[in-house]
Amino acid sequence: MSLQNTRILFVKRPSGLFDPNETFKIVKEPVPSQNDLSNGQILVKNYYLSLDPAMRGIMNDVRSYTPPLAINELMRGNTVGEVVISKNSKFKVGDKVEGLLGWQKYAVSDGKDVAKIVPPPKASLRDYLGLFGITGLTAYFGLLDGKVKVGETVVVSGAAGATGSVTGQIAKLKGARVIGIAGTPEKCAWLVNELGFDVALNYRDPDFSKQLTKATPNYIDVYFDNVGGDILNLCLKRLAKYARIVLCGAISQYNEKLQKGPSNYVALIAQSGRMEGFIVYNYKDRFQEAISDLSKWLQQGKLKRRDYVVEGLENAPQALLRLFKGENTGKMLIKIADEDENVKSKL
């Protein structure tokens, strides 16, 4: 019996909060063999899949920085894995790779959408989905493009997530006073006790607004926004002169039928502030620069990261919903297969 591939398709465009059972369909089919591949193609066995808030955006049929999903299209997502069959001279069997190979256990590629990776000391393959992946790169460029200065107050929402947790640590490295906003006491403790944030606030506390005011006596110089909604609105009221707001994400709004805009935007005028949208792909030609710095800081013990790993590709739809409920601390990943699982002899 041939090996079976698991693939997850996007089958229904949601309105508001998505239902994993209606939005996705799990299909099984034979894994492509050596004879099925054309010259120039490779077969990759995926080990880990990244789950990201931006996945909700591509479910909508709207204009964005990346085309929307088509009905019955393989669900998109970044993975890391290993080349198990190669008919491409640029790749050999055993090469570790990362790329946009989607929600599937095995993926056929022409090699143009994947890159070979060799983890540096103290790093792993799955760091190429987190610290060295889109989330870490987003933290790096989003914050540093905000031109954070020594002694400034930086506030990060979604601070216990994959991007926010790295953002706050980089801000500390640059000499800022860092305030993280998260959703549980445990996450707040992690931010302060392990990652070195100066203050962490639980936005679910009844007096959160008062706590934010107390924590920002000199107001906010840089607000790195991952959530949008009410928290963005509150931070607008606390802006310092010439403050910068980095609009990285709005996870609180992605599943809303009617998205909430910031009513306190007039503060930008009064404080000569700047609020700007940010897309990490605008910095694609500088990714290696960021990975070099992130790797150096990791090896020096100046950066820490945490992975929230869910076992089994079949659990990806429900896990994505859990991401929007804030159940993860750190980077949410799907473990598709063990890295040492021997499959080459079966193909």
N, C-alpha and C positions, 0 to 999 in steps of 0.2 A: 504493500500500500504506500502511495506517495505521501510525502510530507504535506500537511495542510497549512495554508497561509490564512491568517485572520486579518480581515480588513474592515474598517468601520466607515460607512458612507453617511453623508449628510443628505437626508431625505425629505425634511419638511422645514420650511422657513418659519421660525417662531415669531409670535407677537408678544412682546413683554418677556416674562420669565419663561425660559425654555424648559420643555419636558424631555429629559434624556431618552425616554422610551419612545417618544414620537419623533424627535428630531434626528435620531441616528438609527442606523440599521447595521447589524453585525453580519458579515458574510464570510463564508469559508470557500476556499478554492485551492487547487493544487499549487504548490510552490513551483515557480519556473525552474526548469532544468537547464543544463549546459546547452542542450540542443535548442531550447526555446529562446536563448539570447542571441541577438545579432552582434556583429562585429562592432566594437566600441562600447558595448554595454557591460555593466557589472550587476551582480546580485548582492544586496546588502542585507544582513541579518541585523535588525534593530534590537538594541538592548534597553534603551530608555527613550521615553517620549516626554517632551516638555508640554505642560499645560499652562496656558497664559490667558489673562483677561481679554486680550485683543481677539481671541477666538470668537467671542460673542459678536464683535463688530463685523466679521466677515460673513456672519449668517444673515445680515441685513442686505437687501438689494439696494444699496445706496452708494454714491460716489465716495471713495476714500483713497488712502495711499496705496491700497492693494485691492485687486478686483474681488468682488463678493463671490462666495461659493455658489456653484450651480447645483441644482437639485440632482441627487445621485452621484455627486462628485465625492471622491475620497476626501475625508476630513483632513484639512491641512494641519501640519505641526512639525516642529523641528525634532530631530532624533539624533542619537549617536549609535553607531553600530560597527560591524565588521564586514569587510568584503569576503564573501564565501565562494563566489565564482567571478572570474574576470575574463573578458574578451577586450579589455582596454589596456593599452600598453602603459598608461599612466598609473594604473592601480594593479597591485598584486594581491593574491589571496592572503588574508591576514591583516591587511591594512585597516587601521581604525579610521572611521570617517564620521563627519557630521554634516547635516544638511536638512532641507525641507522635504523629507521623505514621507511625511504623512502618518496617519493612524493605521499602521499595518506592521505585521511582524517581519515580513520580507518585502524588499522594494527593489525594483529594476530601475537602473539609472544609466544615463549616457555619460555620467561623470561630471557634467557641467553644473549640476546643482548640489554637489557634495565637495567637501575638502578633507584632505588627510589631516589627522591630528595626532600629536604626540604630547601627552600631558607632561608638564614640567614637574619638578620635585614638589611633593606635598599636594599635588592635584590628581584628579581622577578624570575618567572619560566623561562622567556626568557633569563635571564643572563646565564643560563646553555647552551645556544647556542652561547653566545658572551663572556662576561668577564670570566665566569667559563667553557666555552666550548672550542672547538679546537682553536679558534682565540686567546683567552686570554691566554690559556696554551702555545700556540706557542710563543706569545710575551714573556712570563715569562721565559721559558726554552731557547728559542733562544737567548735572550739577556744575561741572566745570565750565560749561558754556554760560551758566548763570553767574560766572565770575565771582565765586564766593571768596571773601577776604578774611584775614585773621581777625578774630574778635567779633565777627558778625554773628547774629542769631539766625540759625537755620531751622526751620520747622519742616518735618517730613510726615505726611500722612500715609497710611498703609505701611507704617514703618517696620512692621514685623514680617512683611512679605518679601519676596525675592528681590525686587528692585529697591524698596524702601530701606531694607536692612543694610544693603551695600551703600546706598546713598548717604545714610547717616554716618557710617564709618569713614567714608571718604571725606565728608565735611569735617569730622574730627581730625583727620590727618592734615587737613588744610588749616587747622587752628580755629575753627568756628565753635560756637556754643550750640549744641544740637538738642532739639526737642523732638521726640518721636510721638506720634499718635497711633494707637493700636486699639484693639477691641476687647482684650481680656487682661486681668491682673497678671496672669502668667506671661503673656507676651510683653507687657510693660516691664516686668522684672527681668526678662531675658535681654531686652534692649539696654537697660541700665547696668545690670550686673555682669553680663557677658560681652556685650558689644560696645560698652563705654559711652552710651548716650548720657547727656547731662540730666535730662528729665524725660520721663515717659508718661503720657496722659491717656487714660481710658475714655474714649469718646462716648461710651455708654453710661458713664457716671452722670447722675442727675445734675451735678454742678460743673460739668466739663467746661462750659463757657467761662465760668469764674476762674477755674484752674488755668485755662489758657491765658487769661488776662494776667494772672499772678505770675505765670511762668515767663511772660514776655514784657518785663518792665521797660525794656528799651525797644519794644516793638519787634517786628519781624523784618529782617533784611532779605532773606530768601525763603520762599515757601515752595517746596517741591510737592506738587499735588498729584496724588495717585488715585483719589477717590471722588473729587468733585462734590456737588450737592451742598449740604448744610455746613460741612467742615470748611470747604472753600469759602463759603460766605462769611463764616466767622473769622477766618484768617484775613480776609480782605479788610475787616474792621481794625485789625492790629498791625497794619503795614507801617513800616518806618519810611522815612524820606528816601526816595529813589529805590524802593524795594523792587525785587524781581520775583515774579511768580512763574514757575516752570510747570506748564500744563502737560504732564506726562500721561495721565490716565484719569478715568472717571468711573471706577468700578461700581460705585453706588448707583450709577445712572444707566448702565448698559442694558439692564433688564427692565427698565421702566418704559411704559408706553408713551408717557409724556415726560421728557427729561427736564430737570429743574436747572434754570440758569442762575447766575450770581446776581442777586438784587443789590448787593453792596459794591458793585463795580465802580461807582462814582469815587470811591476811595483812591482808585488809581489816578484820578485827576488831581485830587487834593494833595496826594503825596508824590506826585510825579513818578508814579510807579509804572512797571512794565509787566504785562501778562502775555505770554507767548506760548503757542503750541509747540510741541517737541516730538519729532519722529527720529528714532535712532538710525534708520536707514539713510538719512541725509549725511551721515558720517561714515558711510561704508568704506571709503578709501582710507580711513584712519583706524579701522578696527584693530590692526596689529599693534598700533601704538598703545591703545587702551589695554589690550591683552598683556602686553609687556609690562606695563605699570601694575596691573592687577595681580599678575603672577609674582612680581617682585614683592609687593606688599603682603601677599599670601605667604611667601617663603620667609619673610621677615617677621611673621606673626602679627602684622598690623591689621589684617583683615580676617574675619571669621565668617563662615557661612553654615547654613543648616539646610538639609534637604528633607522634604516631607514626601516620602515614597509610598505610592499605592501599588500593590502587586496586581499584575494581570491587565493586559490590554482591554479585555472585555469590560473592565471596571472604569475605563476612561470617561464614558459619558456621565456616570454618576459622580465621579471625582471632579469633573469640570464644574458641576453644579455646586459641589462642596467648596470649591475655590471661591465662588461668588458669595458663599455664606461665611467666608473667613475662617474656615476650619484649619487651614494650614498655617504653620510657622515656618518661614523660609520658602525655599523653592519647591513647588509641587511638581513631582515627576511620576510618570507611570513606568514601573519596571516591567518590561516586555519579556525579557529572558535573562538567564544567568550569563555572565560574560564568558565563563569557562565551559559553557555547554557545547559539546562536540557535535556539529551537524555536518561538517564537510564530507564525511564518509557516507552520509545518507543521500547526498545530492547527485 
